[in-house]
Amino acid sequence: MEPGGLEWLLVPMQQLVAWGAAGAMVFGGVVPYIPQYRDIRRTQNAEGFSTYVCLVLLVANILRILFWFGRRFESPLLWQSIIMIITMLLMLKLCTEIRVSNELNAKRRSFAAADSKDEEIKAPPKRSYLDFDLNYFWHWSKFTDYVQCVLTFTGVTGYITYLWLDSSLFVETLGFLAVFTEAMLGVPQLYRNYQNRSTEGMSIKMVLMWTSGDTFKTVYFILNQAPFQFSICGLLQVFVDIAILLQVYLYSHYPQKPVSHTAHPASTKAL
C-alpha cells in the first residue's frame, strides 16, 4: 500500500483528536464543579464551598474575553471562558439560595446599598449596613445582586478596554491579569494548609482533578501557540497544584500538630 493511501484514515483521525482536545478544553474546567454542585444541592449545605472561588473565576474569565478583542486567540479558549462564567453563576445562585434559607435572623444585604425596613428578616440589624463595606462584599442575599456586580464590572472594564484597545501594552497587561488571576486560585488553599499544618477537610481527589486538568490545559496552550501569558500562568497553576499535593504528603506522613478543626466534606481549591 502506498504511503499516501492512509491519508484518508489519518486526516479524519487527526481532526477527531483535535476536536476532542478542543472539547476537553472548553468543558474540562467545569467538570470538577459538577460533583460539588450536586453535593451542595443534596446536603443543602454550602459552607464547604467558598463563593470567592466564583469571584476569582468570574473576574479572570471576563478579563480573558476582553483580552480576546485585543488579541484573537484560539476559539476554544474563548468558549471555555463563556462556559465557566455560566457555571460560576449557577454555583453562586445555588449557594446564595441555600445560605439565605439557613440564615433566620439576618439583615438582607444587597449590591445596591439599601437600608429599608423591608430588607430585614425577623430581627432588626445590630448596625446600619453599607453594602460596599468590604466586610460584606460578595456576601449578598440575592443572586440578582451578584449579577448586577458582574455586569457592573464587565461594563466598566469593557469601557476601559474599548478606550485603550489600540495600546498593545494595555492589551498584553490585560491578558496577563486574566490568566494570572486564575493561576492564583489555588493559593488560598495552599496558605490555609500551611496555617493549619494539615490538609484535613481538603478533597485530595479534587486537587488531583485540578492538577490533571491544569496540566492538560498548559500543554494545550503550548502546543497551540497560545499567547505567552497563557503558557506562563498555566505553568504557575500546575506548580501551585503540585505544591498542594506535596503538602498532602508532608502533613500526612509528618504531622505538624494535632488537628482540631472540623473537616468540610465539599472542599475546593480555595476555601
N, C-alpha and C positions, 0 to 999 in steps of 0.2 A: 504493500500500500504506500502510495506517495505521501511525503510529509504533509503536503497541503490537504490531503484527504481527511485529516482530523479537524480541520478548521471548523467544519460545520458543527462539531461537538464542543470544541474548546471555546469558541466565541460565546455560544449561549451559556456555557458553564461559568465563564468569567463574568458575564453580565449578571448571572444569577447570584454569584458571590458578591458582586458589587452592590446589588440591590439588598441582599441580606445584611451586608455591613452597614449600608445606609439606614435600613430599617432598625437595626440594633442601635445605631447612633441616635435615631430620633426617639425611640421608645425605651431604650435601655435605662436612661436616667430616672424614669418614673417607676420602674419595676420595684425597687426597694420600698416604695411608699404604699404599694398595694396591700401587702400584709399588715403594714402599720395602720392604714385606713380601716381595714376590716377588723383589726383588733380593737381599735378605739370605738368603732361602732358597736361591736359585740359587747364590750365591757362597760360602755358608757362612761369611760374614764380617760381623760386626755392629759392627765398630769405627767405621764411619762414622755410626752412629746412637746418639744419647745416650739412655739409658733415663731420664734426668732429664726428658726431654720427656714420657714416660709419667707420671712422678710429678706434674708440674705439672698435666697434663690430668686425671689421676685426682682430685687434690685439688680442682681447680676445678669439675669436674662433680659430685662428691659434695656439695660445698657448694651448688651450684646446685639439686640435687634437694632438699636440706634447706630451702633458701630457698622452694621451691615449697609446702612445708607451711605456711609462714607467710604467704605471699602468692602466690596462684594466678596463674600466667601462662599464656601460650599453650602448649597441649599439645605442639605440635611441638618446642618448646624443651626440654620435659621428655624427650621421646623421643630428642632429639639427645644429651642427656647420657647416657642409658642406653646408646645405641649406641656413643658414644665410649668409655665405660668398658669395654665388652666389647672394643672394638678395641684399646685400650691394654693390656688384659690379654693378648690374643693376641700383641701385639708383644713384651710382656715375656716371655711363655713361649718364643717363638722365640729371642729374643736371649739369654736365660739358658741355654737348652739348647746353643746354638752356642758361647757363651763358655766354659761349663764343659767342653765337649768339647775345646776348644782349650787349656785350662789343664791341663797334665800334672802339674806339680809345684806344687800349691797346696793350702791347707787349706780345707776346706769351711766356709763361713760361713753362719749361719742367723739368722733374725729373733729366735727364742728362743735366747738365749745358751747355747752348749754348748761344751765343751772336752774331748771324749772322744776316745779313740784311733781309734774307728771313723769319726770325722769327717775323718780325714786321708786324703790321696791320695798314695800312694807316698813322699812325703817328709814328715818332721816339720816343724811350723811353726817359724819362727825366733823367734817370740814367742807369748805367750799372747793370743789374740784375744778381745776382749769385743765382741760383735756390735753393741752400741749405741754403740760408738766411732764418732764422726761420720766418721772416715776410711774406714769400711767400711759406712756406712749406704747402703742401696739398692744394694748390690753383693753380694747373697747368691747362694748356689749352687743353690738350688732355687726353682722357681716357686711352690711352696706357701708359701714364706716371704713372698713379695710379697703373696700372697692374704691371709695372716694379718695382715700390716701394714695392708693396705687395710681389712680387716674391723675391726681394732682402731681405726683412725682413724675409720671410719664409726660404730662403736659409741659411742666417746667423744663425737664431735661431735654425733651423733644424740641422745645423752642430754642434753648441754648445751642443744641446741636445744629439746628437749622441756620442759626446765625454764624456759627463757626465751622460749617461743613467744608468750606474751602481751605481750612487750615489743616495741613497734614499732621502737624504736631498735636492739635486737639483731637483729631480722629484717632491717631495712634494711642494717645493717652486714654481716650475713651475705651478703646479695645482692651488696653491693659487693665483698666479699672474693672471692666466687666468680668474678665476671666480671673483676675486676682481676687476679687470678692468671692467668687465661687470656690476658688482654691483654698480660701481661709475657712471654709465651712467646718472642717474638722478640728480647727484649733481650739474652740471652746471645750470640746470633748477631751482633747489632749491635755488641756490645762486642768480640767476637772479631775481627770485621773491622777494627775500629778499632785493636786492638792489633797485628794483623799488617799493617796498612796495605794490605790486599789482600783480595779476595773469592775467591781461588783455592780450589778444593775445595768451594765452595758451589754448590748447584744453583740456577741462575737460574730454570729452569722451575718448580722447587718454590716459590720466592718469588713468582713471578707467579701461580701457582695459589693460594697463600695470600692474595695481595692481592685477587684477584678474588673469592675466597670470603669474605674478611672484609668486603669492600665490599658484597657481596650481603647478608651477614648483618646488617650495620649498617643498610642500607636497610630490610630486613625488620623489624628492631627498631623503627625509627622509624614506618614505615607501619602496623604493627600495635599501636602504642602500648604496647610492652613497658615494663616498669619502667625508670625513667630510668637506673639503673645499667648496664643492658644497652647502651643507646644511647651513653652517655658512654664506656664502656670499649671498645665496638666502634669508635668513632672513634679512640680511642687506639691500638687494634690496627692499624687502617689506617695511622695515622701512622707506626708503627714499621715496617710493611712498606714504605712509601714511602721511609723513611729508609734502609732496607737497599738498595732499588733505586737510590737516589742514590749510595750507596757503590759499587755496581757501576759506575755511570757514572764516578764520580770516580776510582776506583782503576784503571779500565781505560784511561781517557784521560790521566790524570795519575799515573803510577806513583810511589809514595812511596819504594819501596826494592826491590832485587832480592828476588824471592820464592824462599825456600829450603826451605819446608816441603812436606811431601807432601800431595797432594790426596786427599780422601776421595771415592770415587765415589758414595756414598749419603748426601750431606749433608742436614741438615734445618734447620728454623728455629733450633733451639738445639742446639749441639754441646757 
